[in-house]
Amino acid sequence: IAPQFVMIYSIAFMPAVFEELAFRGVLYNSLSGVLDEKLVVLVTGFIFAVMHLNPISLVWLIPFGILLGFFRRKYNTIWYGIIFHFVFNLVACLLDLYKEGVLF
């Protein structure tokens, strides 16, 4: 298997699926029983950002997590979040591969 596909699988696909299952699935559902849904979106977005352990990235990870939570709340599914999260991660991978001269 080409290293580029391993990169896309491990950095773009798997995190999108499992982070959305964890944050907009399990955690979202657990908090929905005790908090207002708007607050659940904010809390899960914040915890999602903090979990990445990069203080500088909080600037964009918090809004990103809130947006994914908004999708979960509005459409009552994690699938849109998984797809959006995957595409975001995929673009980051492709840009990195392009910078390294491995893509195109």
Secondary structure, DSSP 8 states (H G I E B T S, - for coil): --HHHHHIIIIIIHHHHHHHIIIIIIIHHHHHTTS-HHHHHHHHHHHHHHHT--GGGHHHHHHHHHHHHHHHHHHS-SHHHHHHHHHHHHHHHHHHHHHTT---
